[in-house]
Amino acid sequence: MKSCLQFVLGLIALVVLGSVAMTSLSSCELPEIKPLTEEDNLKISLRRMLRGPIDKFATGPLLGGTAMLVNDYFPYWTKDGKVYAANGAAKSWAYGNDMAYAPDGVGLDSVRRAVKGVAMGEN
């Protein structure tokens, strides 16, 4: 009889505690989750391709694609989902060193101008 009473009291305690826990969980507010920006997605994709850390990252429009400058010295260009190296330093920093070169007109200087928002032909 004593063990039966202990079982019933334990069951009642579980039900009461469970309802309190559910009430407190339902009143919790979760932080707002913001969607990733295009720049965030580019940085994530590029991070998987490069040998070193990305301490600085900037983007800007260039020749119908997007210029990306990593750590001030490694210029990349992307268009239609493909990433290109804009010079030899950028190419050597990519895993496997098999990244294709960007087209003519895309280099360190043009990428730097693009990320600063300076139009081609301006200084």
N, C-alpha and C positions, 0 to 999 in steps of 0.2 A: 504494500500500500504506500509506504514511504517513497519508494522509487517511482511509483506511478505519479505521485504528487510532485516530485521533483521534475519529472518529465513534463508534466502539464505546465508547471511554473516556468521551466526553461523555454518551452514552446511559446508561451505568452510573452516572455522577455524578447525572444527573437522577433516576434511579430511587431511588438512595439518599437524596438530598436530599428527594425527594417523600415517601418513606415516613417520614422524620424529621419533616417538616412536618405530615403527616397525624396522626402520633402526638401531637405537641404540640397540634394543634388539638382532637383528641378529648379531651384531658385538661383543656381550658379550662373553667372554670366561669363560666356567665353569671349576672349578677345576677338576683335574683328580681324578676319584674315583678308589681306589685300591681294589681288591677283598680281602675278609677275608682270613686269613691263617687258617690252621688246628688248631693252638694254639688259635686263636681268637674264632673259633667255639666251642672249648672245654671250654674255659673260659665262654662264653655266656651260654652254656648248664649247666655248673656247677653252675653258679651264680643263676640260677632258682631253684637249689636244696638245697642251703645252707642258713643257718640262718643269717649269718653275712656278713660283707663286705669282698671283696677280695682285700687286699692291695698288696700282693705279689703273683705271680703265675709263676710257672716254669714247664716245661714238659721235658720228655726224654723217649726213648724207653725202655721197660722192659717186658721180657717174652712174646713177641709177641703182646703186647698191648702198651699202653702209660701210664707212671707214671705221676701224677700231684701232685705237692706240693703247698698247699695254705697257705699263711702266715707263712711259715717255720715249721708249726706244724701239719697240717692236710693233711695226705697223701691219695690220691685216685689213682685208677687204672681203665683204661677203655679199653674195647676190644669189638669189634663187636657192637658198639653203646650203650653199657651198662656201667654205672659207678658203681664202687665198692669202699667201704670204706676199707682202708688198716689197720685201727686200731679202737679202741673204741672211741677215741676222734673225729676222722673223721666221724664215724657213728653217734655220738651224735649231731654233728653240722649240719646234714642233716635234712631237714623238714620231719616230720613224723617218723623219726628214723627207717624206714623200708628198708634202703639201705642194700643190701647184702654185706657180707665181701668178700674181694679179696681172691684169692687162696693162698695156702701155698707158701711162698717165696716172697710174696709181703707185706712189712711192712714199717714202717717209715725209717729204715736204708736203705733198698733196693731202696725205692723211692728217698731218698736223693742222693744216689749214682747215680741213673739213671738220675736225673735232672742235676747233675754235670758232667755227661758223663763218669763216672767211671764204668768200667766193673765189673760184679759180680766176687767176689774172690779177687779183688784188694782193697786196702785201700785208 
